[in-house]
Amino acid sequence: MNRQQGIGKNVTLDNPGFIHETARLQGKVYVGPEVSVWTYAVTRCEQFEIHIGARSNIQDFVMIHEGVSTGTRIGE
């Protein structure tokens, strides 16, 4: 799969529905099936994991970080 600019090498894409070209996904991030990530949304994860479950919708300008001592889980 050809990675679009802004999607880091540690990001796992599991058949997402749509990722906008301005979205930035960095660190250990899992993007589940049918997930949509919209304009200028950002994930940043330096230590743990961000898990975005199936059919989640990450709207414009959303910023998602990991917790202080845990990862972040959205959706399933």
HTML snippet that shows the backbone in 3Dmol.js (N, CA, C, O; Angstrom):
<script src="https://3Dmol.org/build/3Dmol-min.js"></script>
<div id="view" style="width:600px;height:400px;position:relative"></div>
<script>
const pdb = `
ATOM      1  N   MET A   1       0.846  -1.193   0.000  1.00  0.00           N
ATOM      2  CA  MET A   1       0.000   0.000   0.000  1.00  0.00           C
ATOM      3  C   MET A   1       0.881   1.243   0.000  1.00  0.00           C
ATOM      4  O   MET A   1       1.831   1.327   0.778  1.00  0.00           O
ATOM      5  N   ASN A   2       0.587   2.176  -0.835  1.00  0.00           N
ATOM      6  CA  ASN A   2       1.330   3.418  -0.903  1.00  0.00           C
ATOM      7  C   ASN A   2       0.846   4.374   0.186  1.00  0.00           C
ATOM      8  O   ASN A   2      -0.333   4.730   0.218  1.00  0.00           O
ATOM      9  N   ARG A   3       1.739   4.789   1.072  1.00  0.00           N
ATOM     10  CA  ARG A   3       1.377   5.676   2.188  1.00  0.00           C
ATOM     11  C   ARG A   3       1.281   7.117   1.718  1.00  0.00           C
ATOM     12  O   ARG A   3       2.140   7.603   0.982  1.00  0.00           O
ATOM     13  N   GLN A   4       0.220   7.797   2.154  1.00  0.00           N
ATOM     14  CA  GLN A   4       0.116   9.215   1.845  1.00  0.00           C
ATOM     15  C   GLN A   4       0.986   9.993   2.820  1.00  0.00           C
ATOM     16  O   GLN A   4       1.271   9.521   3.921  1.00  0.00           O
ATOM     17  N   GLN A   5       1.400  11.168   2.422  1.00  0.00           N
ATOM     18  CA  GLN A   5       2.199  12.030   3.275  1.00  0.00           C
ATOM     19  C   GLN A   5       1.420  12.310   4.557  1.00  0.00           C
ATOM     20  O   GLN A   5       0.214  12.551   4.512  1.00  0.00           O
ATOM     21  N   GLY A   6       2.110  12.277   5.704  1.00  0.00           N
ATOM     22  CA  GLY A   6       1.456  12.561   6.969  1.00  0.00           C
ATOM     23  C   GLY A   6       1.068  11.327   7.753  1.00  0.00           C
ATOM     24  O   GLY A   6       0.609  11.434   8.890  1.00  0.00           O
ATOM     25  N   ILE A   7       1.247  10.143   7.158  1.00  0.00           N
ATOM     26  CA  ILE A   7       0.967   8.903   7.880  1.00  0.00           C
ATOM     27  C   ILE A   7       2.301   8.238   8.186  1.00  0.00           C
ATOM     28  O   ILE A   7       3.034   7.836   7.282  1.00  0.00           O
ATOM     29  N   GLY A   8       2.607   8.128   9.485  1.00  0.00           N
ATOM     30  CA  GLY A   8       3.895   7.602   9.919  1.00  0.00           C
ATOM     31  C   GLY A   8       4.066   6.113   9.674  1.00  0.00           C
ATOM     32  O   GLY A   8       3.102   5.395   9.407  1.00  0.00           O
ATOM     33  N   LYS A   9       5.316   5.662   9.772  1.00  0.00           N
ATOM     34  CA  LYS A   9       5.646   4.262   9.481  1.00  0.00           C
ATOM     35  C   LYS A   9       5.109   3.290  10.517  1.00  0.00           C
ATOM     36  O   LYS A   9       4.983   2.103  10.216  1.00  0.00           O
ATOM     37  N   ASN A  10       4.783   3.746  11.739  1.00  0.00           N
ATOM     38  CA  ASN A  10       4.269   2.870  12.793  1.00  0.00           C
ATOM     39  C   ASN A  10       2.745   2.840  12.858  1.00  0.00           C
ATOM     40  O   ASN A  10       2.175   2.285  13.797  1.00  0.00           O
ATOM     41  N   VAL A  11       2.088   3.428  11.875  1.00  0.00           N
ATOM     42  CA  VAL A  11       0.627   3.462  11.830  1.00  0.00           C
ATOM     43  C   VAL A  11       0.120   2.205  11.119  1.00  0.00           C
ATOM     44  O   VAL A  11       0.589   1.859  10.034  1.00  0.00           O
ATOM     45  N   THR A  12      -0.848   1.526  11.751  1.00  0.00           N
ATOM     46  CA  THR A  12      -1.469   0.347  11.154  1.00  0.00           C
ATOM     47  C   THR A  12      -2.823   0.740  10.581  1.00  0.00           C
ATOM     48  O   THR A  12      -3.703   1.195  11.311  1.00  0.00           O
ATOM     49  N   LEU A  13      -2.986   0.568   9.292  1.00  0.00           N
ATOM     50  CA  LEU A  13      -4.246   0.886   8.616  1.00  0.00           C
ATOM     51  C   LEU A  13      -4.970  -0.418   8.301  1.00  0.00           C
ATOM     52  O   LEU A  13      -4.490  -1.230   7.510  1.00  0.00           O
ATOM     53  N   ASP A  14      -6.127  -0.611   8.927  1.00  0.00           N
ATOM     54  CA  ASP A  14      -6.908  -1.835   8.751  1.00  0.00           C
ATOM     55  C   ASP A  14      -8.153  -1.529   7.919  1.00  0.00           C
ATOM     56  O   ASP A  14      -9.273  -1.544   8.430  1.00  0.00           O
ATOM     57  N   ASN A  15      -7.941  -1.250   6.630  1.00  0.00           N
ATOM     58  CA  ASN A  15      -9.030  -0.959   5.695  1.00  0.00           C
ATOM     59  C   ASN A  15      -9.890   0.237   6.122  1.00  0.00           C
ATOM     60  O   ASN A  15     -11.113   0.122   6.195  1.00  0.00           O
ATOM     61  N   PRO A  16      -9.254   1.391   6.405  1.00  0.00           N
ATOM     62  CA  PRO A  16     -10.044   2.562   6.791  1.00  0.00           C
ATOM     63  C   PRO A  16     -10.905   3.043   5.630  1.00  0.00           C
ATOM     64  O   PRO A  16     -10.599   2.793   4.464  1.00  0.00           O
ATOM     65  N   GLY A  17     -11.987   3.737   5.970  1.00  0.00           N
ATOM     66  CA  GLY A  17     -12.875   4.260   4.951  1.00  0.00           C
ATOM     67  C   GLY A  17     -12.307   5.468   4.239  1.00  0.00           C
ATOM     68  O   GLY A  17     -12.351   5.549   3.011  1.00  0.00           O
ATOM     69  N   PHE A  18     -11.765   6.427   5.016  1.00  0.00           N
ATOM     70  CA  PHE A  18     -11.284   7.672   4.423  1.00  0.00           C
ATOM     71  C   PHE A  18     -10.297   8.343   5.369  1.00  0.00           C
ATOM     72  O   PHE A  18     -10.569   8.477   6.562  1.00  0.00           O
ATOM     73  N   ILE A  19      -9.162   8.761   4.845  1.00  0.00           N
ATOM     74  CA  ILE A  19      -8.214   9.589   5.592  1.00  0.00           C
ATOM     75  C   ILE A  19      -7.897  10.787   4.711  1.00  0.00           C
ATOM     76  O   ILE A  19      -7.337  10.640   3.625  1.00  0.00           O
ATOM     77  N   HIS A  20      -8.261  11.974   5.188  1.00  0.00           N
ATOM     78  CA  HIS A  20      -8.046  13.192   4.412  1.00  0.00           C
ATOM     79  C   HIS A  20      -6.551  13.449   4.239  1.00  0.00           C
ATOM     80  O   HIS A  20      -5.757  13.120   5.121  1.00  0.00           O
ATOM     81  N   GLU A  21      -6.172  14.029   3.120  1.00  0.00           N
ATOM     82  CA  GLU A  21      -4.758  14.278   2.814  1.00  0.00           C
ATOM     83  C   GLU A  21      -4.071  15.218   3.797  1.00  0.00           C
ATOM     84  O   GLU A  21      -2.843  15.202   3.885  1.00  0.00           O
ATOM     85  N   THR A  22      -4.821  16.043   4.547  1.00  0.00           N
ATOM     86  CA  THR A  22      -4.201  16.948   5.521  1.00  0.00           C
ATOM     87  C   THR A  22      -4.112  16.344   6.925  1.00  0.00           C
ATOM     88  O   THR A  22      -3.535  16.961   7.820  1.00  0.00           O
ATOM     89  N   ALA A  23      -4.672  15.155   7.131  1.00  0.00           N
ATOM     90  CA  ALA A  23      -4.594  14.489   8.440  1.00  0.00           C
ATOM     91  C   ALA A  23      -3.157  14.054   8.698  1.00  0.00           C
ATOM     92  O   ALA A  23      -2.419  13.739   7.764  1.00  0.00           O
ATOM     93  N   ARG A  24      -2.760  14.039   9.981  1.00  0.00           N
ATOM     94  CA  ARG A  24      -1.422  13.620  10.390  1.00  0.00           C
ATOM     95  C   ARG A  24      -1.542  12.546  11.450  1.00  0.00           C
ATOM     96  O   ARG A  24      -2.073  12.797  12.532  1.00  0.00           O
ATOM     97  N   LEU A  25      -1.054  11.350  11.153  1.00  0.00           N
ATOM     98  CA  LEU A  25      -1.101  10.221  12.078  1.00  0.00           C
ATOM     99  C   LEU A  25       0.335   9.809  12.357  1.00  0.00           C
ATOM    100  O   LEU A  25       1.023   9.311  11.466  1.00  0.00           O
ATOM    101  N   GLN A  26       0.795  10.014  13.594  1.00  0.00           N
ATOM    102  CA  GLN A  26       2.186   9.759  13.947  1.00  0.00           C
ATOM    103  C   GLN A  26       2.276   8.912  15.200  1.00  0.00           C
ATOM    104  O   GLN A  26       1.468   9.069  16.115  1.00  0.00           O
ATOM    105  N   GLY A  27       3.250   8.015  15.253  1.00  0.00           N
ATOM    106  CA  GLY A  27       3.458   7.135  16.394  1.00  0.00           C
ATOM    107  C   GLY A  27       2.736   5.817  16.183  1.00  0.00           C
ATOM    108  O   GLY A  27       2.302   5.502  15.075  1.00  0.00           O
ATOM    109  N   LYS A  28       2.611   5.047  17.263  1.00  0.00           N
ATOM    110  CA  LYS A  28       1.951   3.742  17.187  1.00  0.00           C
ATOM    111  C   LYS A  28       0.443   3.964  17.230  1.00  0.00           C
ATOM    112  O   LYS A  28      -0.143   4.131  18.299  1.00  0.00           O
ATOM    113  N   VAL A  29      -0.172   3.963  16.057  1.00  0.00           N
ATOM    114  CA  VAL A  29      -1.598   4.247  15.917  1.00  0.00           C
ATOM    115  C   VAL A  29      -2.233   3.119  15.103  1.00  0.00           C
ATOM    116  O   VAL A  29      -1.712   2.726  14.059  1.00  0.00           O
ATOM    117  N   TYR A  30      -3.358   2.605  15.589  1.00  0.00           N
ATOM    118  CA  TYR A  30      -4.145   1.616  14.853  1.00  0.00           C
ATOM    119  C   TYR A  30      -5.413   2.307  14.373  1.00  0.00           C
ATOM    120  O   TYR A  30      -6.133   2.908  15.170  1.00  0.00           O
ATOM    121  N   VAL A  31      -5.691   2.227  13.067  1.00  0.00           N
ATOM    122  CA  VAL A  31      -6.889   2.808  12.466  1.00  0.00           C
ATOM    123  C   VAL A  31      -7.720   1.653  11.912  1.00  0.00           C
ATOM    124  O   VAL A  31      -7.324   0.995  10.950  1.00  0.00           O
ATOM    125  N   GLY A  32      -8.883   1.415  12.534  1.00  0.00           N
ATOM    126  CA  GLY A  32      -9.717   0.263  12.204  1.00  0.00           C
ATOM    127  C   GLY A  32     -10.521   0.407  10.922  1.00  0.00           C
ATOM    128  O   GLY A  32     -10.464   1.435  10.246  1.00  0.00           O
ATOM    129  N   PRO A  33     -11.278  -0.648  10.596  1.00  0.00           N
ATOM    130  CA  PRO A  33     -12.084  -0.672   9.375  1.00  0.00           C
ATOM    131  C   PRO A  33     -13.150   0.426   9.351  1.00  0.00           C
ATOM    132  O   PRO A  33     -13.786   0.722  10.363  1.00  0.00           O
ATOM    133  N   GLU A  34     -13.324   1.008   8.189  1.00  0.00           N
ATOM    134  CA  GLU A  34     -14.364   2.008   7.932  1.00  0.00           C
ATOM    135  C   GLU A  34     -14.230   3.267   8.782  1.00  0.00           C
ATOM    136  O   GLU A  34     -15.200   4.007   8.942  1.00  0.00           O
ATOM    137  N   VAL A  35     -13.050   3.520   9.326  1.00  0.00           N
ATOM    138  CA  VAL A  35     -12.798   4.749  10.093  1.00  0.00           C
ATOM    139  C   VAL A  35     -12.635   5.906   9.113  1.00  0.00           C
ATOM    140  O   VAL A  35     -12.062   5.738   8.037  1.00  0.00           O
ATOM    141  N   SER A  36     -13.141   7.080   9.490  1.00  0.00           N
ATOM    142  CA  SER A  36     -12.889   8.282   8.702  1.00  0.00           C
ATOM    143  C   SER A  36     -12.126   9.285   9.562  1.00  0.00           C
ATOM    144  O   SER A  36     -12.460   9.519  10.724  1.00  0.00           O
ATOM    145  N   VAL A  37     -11.092   9.869   8.960  1.00  0.00           N
ATOM    146  CA  VAL A  37     -10.253  10.869   9.628  1.00  0.00           C
ATOM    147  C   VAL A  37     -10.270  12.096   8.728  1.00  0.00           C
ATOM    148  O   VAL A  37      -9.830  12.040   7.580  1.00  0.00           O
ATOM    149  N   TRP A  38     -10.782  13.204   9.257  1.00  0.00           N
ATOM    150  CA  TRP A  38     -11.064  14.371   8.430  1.00  0.00           C
ATOM    151  C   TRP A  38      -9.998  15.452   8.517  1.00  0.00           C
ATOM    152  O   TRP A  38      -8.948  15.260   9.128  1.00  0.00           O
ATOM    153  N   THR A  39     -10.278  16.573   7.907  1.00  0.00           N
ATOM    154  CA  THR A  39      -9.353  17.669   7.661  1.00  0.00           C
ATOM    155  C   THR A  39      -8.576  18.101   8.899  1.00  0.00           C
ATOM    156  O   THR A  39      -9.163  18.440   9.927  1.00  0.00           O
ATOM    157  N   TYR A  40      -7.253  18.086   8.791  1.00  0.00           N
ATOM    158  CA  TYR A  40      -6.314  18.568   9.812  1.00  0.00           C
ATOM    159  C   TYR A  40      -6.414  17.845  11.151  1.00  0.00           C
ATOM    160  O   TYR A  40      -5.939  18.369  12.158  1.00  0.00           O
ATOM    161  N   ALA A  41      -7.013  16.665  11.193  1.00  0.00           N
ATOM    162  CA  ALA A  41      -6.998  15.864  12.424  1.00  0.00           C
ATOM    163  C   ALA A  41      -5.571  15.354  12.647  1.00  0.00           C
ATOM    164  O   ALA A  41      -4.846  15.078  11.691  1.00  0.00           O
ATOM    165  N   VAL A  42      -5.175  15.233  13.929  1.00  0.00           N
ATOM    166  CA  VAL A  42      -3.808  14.828  14.271  1.00  0.00           C
ATOM    167  C   VAL A  42      -3.830  13.798  15.391  1.00  0.00           C
ATOM    168  O   VAL A  42      -4.573  13.950  16.361  1.00  0.00           O
ATOM    169  N   THR A  43      -3.017  12.745  15.262  1.00  0.00           N
ATOM    170  CA  THR A  43      -2.731  11.847  16.379  1.00  0.00           C
ATOM    171  C   THR A  43      -1.236  11.924  16.642  1.00  0.00           C
ATOM    172  O   THR A  43      -0.427  11.962  15.714  1.00  0.00           O
ATOM    173  N   ARG A  44      -0.877  11.946  17.941  1.00  0.00           N
ATOM    174  CA  ARG A  44       0.535  11.934  18.334  1.00  0.00           C
ATOM    175  C   ARG A  44       0.704  10.951  19.469  1.00  0.00           C
ATOM    176  O   ARG A  44       0.015  11.035  20.485  1.00  0.00           O
ATOM    177  N   CYS A  45       1.611  10.031  19.295  1.00  0.00           N
ATOM    178  CA  CYS A  45       1.793   8.970  20.277  1.00  0.00           C
ATOM    179  C   CYS A  45       3.278   8.622  20.341  1.00  0.00           C
ATOM    180  O   CYS A  45       3.822   8.071  19.384  1.00  0.00           O
ATOM    181  N   GLU A  46       3.936   8.935  21.448  1.00  0.00           N
ATOM    182  CA  GLU A  46       5.372   8.690  21.567  1.00  0.00           C
ATOM    183  C   GLU A  46       5.711   7.428  22.349  1.00  0.00           C
ATOM    184  O   GLU A  46       6.768   6.837  22.123  1.00  0.00           O
ATOM    185  N   GLN A  47       4.833   6.993  23.273  1.00  0.00           N
ATOM    186  CA  GLN A  47       5.189   5.892  24.158  1.00  0.00           C
ATOM    187  C   GLN A  47       4.216   4.715  24.097  1.00  0.00           C
ATOM    188  O   GLN A  47       4.650   3.564  24.046  1.00  0.00           O
ATOM    189  N   PHE A  48       2.924   4.980  24.102  1.00  0.00           N
ATOM    190  CA  PHE A  48       1.918   3.922  24.158  1.00  0.00           C
ATOM    191  C   PHE A  48       1.260   3.758  22.785  1.00  0.00           C
ATOM    192  O   PHE A  48       1.935   3.898  21.765  1.00  0.00           O
ATOM    193  N   GLU A  49      -0.035   3.464  22.740  1.00  0.00           N
ATOM    194  CA  GLU A  49      -0.724   3.275  21.459  1.00  0.00           C
ATOM    195  C   GLU A  49      -2.056   4.018  21.454  1.00  0.00           C
ATOM    196  O   GLU A  49      -2.743   4.099  22.472  1.00  0.00           O
ATOM    197  N   ILE A  50      -2.401   4.551  20.301  1.00  0.00           N
ATOM    198  CA  ILE A  50      -3.733   5.097  20.068  1.00  0.00           C
ATOM    199  C   ILE A  50      -4.469   4.083  19.205  1.00  0.00           C
ATOM    200  O   ILE A  50      -3.988   3.695  18.140  1.00  0.00           O
ATOM    201  N   HIS A  51      -5.643   3.655  19.672  1.00  0.00           N
ATOM    202  CA  HIS A  51      -6.452   2.662  18.961  1.00  0.00           C
ATOM    203  C   HIS A  51      -7.761   3.332  18.558  1.00  0.00           C
ATOM    204  O   HIS A  51      -8.536   3.749  19.418  1.00  0.00           O
ATOM    205  N   ILE A  52      -8.009   3.436  17.271  1.00  0.00           N
ATOM    206  CA  ILE A  52      -9.249   4.017  16.754  1.00  0.00           C
ATOM    207  C   ILE A  52     -10.063   2.870  16.171  1.00  0.00           C
ATOM    208  O   ILE A  52      -9.736   2.332  15.113  1.00  0.00           O
ATOM    209  N   GLY A  53     -11.138   2.501  16.886  1.00  0.00           N
ATOM    210  CA  GLY A  53     -11.931   1.322  16.538  1.00  0.00           C
ATOM    211  C   GLY A  53     -12.804   1.505  15.311  1.00  0.00           C
ATOM    212  O   GLY A  53     -13.001   2.615  14.816  1.00  0.00           O
ATOM    213  N   ALA A  54     -13.317   0.390  14.842  1.00  0.00           N
ATOM    214  CA  ALA A  54     -14.112   0.319  13.611  1.00  0.00           C
ATOM    215  C   ALA A  54     -15.237   1.352  13.573  1.00  0.00           C
ATOM    216  O   ALA A  54     -15.924   1.596  14.565  1.00  0.00           O
ATOM    217  N   ARG A  55     -15.395   1.941  12.404  1.00  0.00           N
ATOM    218  CA  ARG A  55     -16.467   2.898  12.093  1.00  0.00           C
ATOM    219  C   ARG A  55     -16.441   4.172  12.941  1.00  0.00           C
ATOM    220  O   ARG A  55     -17.454   4.865  13.033  1.00  0.00           O
ATOM    221  N   SER A  56     -15.305   4.491  13.561  1.00  0.00           N
ATOM    222  CA  SER A  56     -15.181   5.760  14.290  1.00  0.00           C
ATOM    223  C   SER A  56     -15.012   6.893  13.288  1.00  0.00           C
ATOM    224  O   SER A  56     -14.571   6.679  12.159  1.00  0.00           O
ATOM    225  N   ASN A  57     -15.369   8.101  13.715  1.00  0.00           N
ATOM    226  CA  ASN A  57     -15.321   9.274  12.856  1.00  0.00           C
ATOM    227  C   ASN A  57     -14.536  10.356  13.586  1.00  0.00           C
ATOM    228  O   ASN A  57     -15.023  10.917  14.568  1.00  0.00           O
ATOM    229  N   ILE A  58     -13.331  10.656  13.121  1.00  0.00           N
ATOM    230  CA  ILE A  58     -12.475  11.675  13.727  1.00  0.00           C
ATOM    231  C   ILE A  58     -12.657  12.951  12.906  1.00  0.00           C
ATOM    232  O   ILE A  58     -12.209  13.032  11.762  1.00  0.00           O
ATOM    233  N   GLN A  59     -13.311  13.935  13.497  1.00  0.00           N
ATOM    234  CA  GLN A  59     -13.719  15.138  12.776  1.00  0.00           C
ATOM    235  C   GLN A  59     -12.587  16.153  12.587  1.00  0.00           C
ATOM    236  O   GLN A  59     -11.490  15.983  13.119  1.00  0.00           O
ATOM    237  N   ASP A  60     -12.869  17.197  11.828  1.00  0.00           N
ATOM    238  CA  ASP A  60     -11.923  18.260  11.490  1.00  0.00           C
ATOM    239  C   ASP A  60     -11.252  18.843  12.735  1.00  0.00           C
ATOM    240  O   ASP A  60     -11.912  19.111  13.739  1.00  0.00           O
ATOM    241  N   PHE A  61      -9.939  19.036  12.659  1.00  0.00           N
ATOM    242  CA  PHE A  61      -9.118  19.714  13.664  1.00  0.00           C
ATOM    243  C   PHE A  61      -9.049  18.999  15.018  1.00  0.00           C
ATOM    244  O   PHE A  61      -8.637  19.609  16.004  1.00  0.00           O
ATOM    245  N   VAL A  62      -9.437  17.730  15.090  1.00  0.00           N
ATOM    246  CA  VAL A  62      -9.333  16.975  16.343  1.00  0.00           C
ATOM    247  C   VAL A  62      -7.867  16.630  16.592  1.00  0.00           C
ATOM    248  O   VAL A  62      -7.147  16.250  15.669  1.00  0.00           O
ATOM    249  N   MET A  63      -7.425  16.766  17.862  1.00  0.00           N
ATOM    250  CA  MET A  63      -6.070  16.403  18.272  1.00  0.00           C
ATOM    251  C   MET A  63      -6.184  15.276  19.284  1.00  0.00           C
ATOM    252  O   MET A  63      -6.836  15.444  20.315  1.00  0.00           O
ATOM    253  N   ILE A  64      -5.564  14.130  19.016  1.00  0.00           N
ATOM    254  CA  ILE A  64      -5.619  12.980  19.913  1.00  0.00           C
ATOM    255  C   ILE A  64      -4.208  12.670  20.396  1.00  0.00           C
ATOM    256  O   ILE A  64      -3.292  12.480  19.596  1.00  0.00           O
ATOM    257  N   HIS A  65      -4.045  12.622  21.728  1.00  0.00           N
ATOM    258  CA  HIS A  65      -2.767  12.264  22.343  1.00  0.00           C
ATOM    259  C   HIS A  65      -2.956  11.020  23.187  1.00  0.00           C
ATOM    260  O   HIS A  65      -4.083  10.641  23.506  1.00  0.00           O
ATOM    261  N   GLU A  66      -1.844  10.384  23.551  1.00  0.00           N
ATOM    262  CA  GLU A  66      -1.886   9.287  24.509  1.00  0.00           C
ATOM    263  C   GLU A  66      -2.023   9.861  25.916  1.00  0.00           C
ATOM    264  O   GLU A  66      -1.791  11.050  26.132  1.00  0.00           O
ATOM    265  N   GLY A  67      -2.406   9.001  26.882  1.00  0.00           N
ATOM    266  CA  GLY A  67      -2.485   9.424  28.269  1.00  0.00           C
ATOM    267  C   GLY A  67      -1.097   9.522  28.891  1.00  0.00           C
ATOM    268  O   GLY A  67      -0.102   9.162  28.262  1.00  0.00           O
ATOM    269  N   VAL A  68      -1.036  10.009  30.127  1.00  0.00           N
ATOM    270  CA  VAL A  68       0.234  10.135  30.839  1.00  0.00           C
ATOM    271  C   VAL A  68       0.855   8.762  31.080  1.00  0.00           C
ATOM    272  O   VAL A  68       2.065   8.587  30.936  1.00  0.00           O
ATOM    273  N   SER A  69       0.021   7.790  31.446  1.00  0.00           N
ATOM    274  CA  SER A  69       0.546   6.452  31.735  1.00  0.00           C
ATOM    275  C   SER A  69      -0.196   5.348  30.975  1.00  0.00           C
ATOM    276  O   SER A  69      -0.023   4.166  31.273  1.00  0.00           O
ATOM    277  N   THR A  70      -1.015   5.728  30.000  1.00  0.00           N
ATOM    278  CA  THR A  70      -1.775   4.749  29.218  1.00  0.00           C
ATOM    279  C   THR A  70      -1.909   5.222  27.779  1.00  0.00           C
ATOM    280  O   THR A  70      -1.631   6.378  27.458  1.00  0.00           O
ATOM    281  N   GLY A  71      -2.333   4.320  26.933  1.00  0.00           N
ATOM    282  CA  GLY A  71      -2.668   4.698  25.567  1.00  0.00           C
ATOM    283  C   GLY A  71      -4.056   5.321  25.529  1.00  0.00           C
ATOM    284  O   GLY A  71      -4.668   5.573  26.567  1.00  0.00           O
ATOM    285  N   THR A  72      -4.540   5.564  24.328  1.00  0.00           N
ATOM    286  CA  THR A  72      -5.872   6.138  24.142  1.00  0.00           C
ATOM    287  C   THR A  72      -6.674   5.203  23.248  1.00  0.00           C
ATOM    288  O   THR A  72      -6.179   4.723  22.228  1.00  0.00           O
ATOM    289  N   ARG A  73      -7.913   4.951  23.641  1.00  0.00           N
ATOM    290  CA  ARG A  73      -8.780   4.054  22.872  1.00  0.00           C
ATOM    291  C   ARG A  73     -10.071   4.791  22.524  1.00  0.00           C
ATOM    292  O   ARG A  73     -10.734   5.347  23.399  1.00  0.00           O
ATOM    293  N   ILE A  74     -10.417   4.788  21.244  1.00  0.00           N
ATOM    294  CA  ILE A  74     -11.635   5.434  20.758  1.00  0.00           C
ATOM    295  C   ILE A  74     -12.462   4.369  20.045  1.00  0.00           C
ATOM    296  O   ILE A  74     -11.938   3.625  19.217  1.00  0.00           O
ATOM    297  N   GLY A  75     -13.742   4.298  20.362  1.00  0.00           N
ATOM    298  CA  GLY A  75     -14.615   3.332  19.705  1.00  0.00           C
ATOM    299  C   GLY A  75     -14.413   1.931  20.231  1.00  0.00           C
ATOM    300  O   GLY A  75     -14.032   1.743  21.387  1.00  0.00           O
ATOM    301  N   GLU A  76     -14.666   0.943  19.386  1.00  0.00           N
ATOM    302  CA  GLU A  76     -14.609  -0.469  19.785  1.00  0.00           C
ATOM    303  C   GLU A  76     -13.249  -0.847  20.324  1.00  0.00           C
ATOM    304  O   GLU A  76     -13.034  -1.999  20.703  1.00  0.00           O
TER     305      GLU A  76
END
`;
const viewer = $3Dmol.createViewer("view");
viewer.addModel(pdb, "pdb");
viewer.setStyle({}, {cartoon: {color: "spectrum"}});
viewer.zoomTo();
viewer.render();
</script>
